[in-house]
């Protein structure tokens, strides 16, 4: 009789263990599914061009993108091939374009992801400069940006290679952080 009771207790324990594991797997699946569902776009915009003006009513910066998706769960925005123009008082704008882009909550940062091309457009006092880098972080309100990747800058008669980049969009100053190597070809 003791053998039957022990056998029944073992079988009952196995059944309870099986039920518990099955239920916990369902819970994990539900949690995983809920997490995936939570990060869905609440706004999708196509062929967007938006210009932000300064206090004087002049263009501050402009964003162009063929596709933009906003996500309510973390208040981020993702963009395809974003193009940013930063306007300056007495000079041509600086333009930056990348493969992908992400705007953080409240628009505090714009991450230009993948290959990034920055063009300082020519004007009466400056020649054109083209800079290639990766993963540029832009702070629109401060009008600054930085990258911790290799860069190549090309202008009329020189090219510069280095690592790391800081940009001040107000002045147009671009500073290479380290490993700078320049080539001058008159």
C-alpha positions, 0 to 999 in steps of 0.5 A: 500500500505504501508503494501505491501511495508513493507512486501516486504522489510521484505521478501527481508531482510530475503532472504538476511540474508539467502543468507549471512549466507549460503555464510559465512558457505561455506567460513568457510567450505572452510577455514577449508578444506584448513587448513586440506589440508595444513598439508599433508606429502610431504615426507614419509620414511619407515625403516629409519636409519640415523647417524649424524657424528661429525666434526671428522667423528665419530657418533654423534647420530643415529635415527631409525624409521619404519615410518617418515613423513615430513610436509612442511607447518610447517617444522615438522617431525613425527615418529613412535616408534623412537629410538635415540642413543647418542654416547659418546667419552669414554663410551657406547651410551645412547639409548632413545625410545618412542611411537611417535616422532616429530622433530621441524622445522630445527631439533632444538628439538626432542620430544619423546612422550608418554612412553619413555625408556632411556637405558644407555648401559653398558661398562667397567666403567658403569653398565646398567641403565634403565629409564622410563618417559614420553614426553622427549624433546631432544636438539640434538645439545646441547646433552641434554634432559629433561622431566617434568614427573615422572621417574623410574631409575633401575640399578643393585642394586638400583632403584630411583623414582622422578619427572622431569629429565635432561640428559647430553648425553656428560657426561652420567649424569642423574639428577632427579629434585625433589621428589627423593626416592631411594631403595638400595638392595645389 
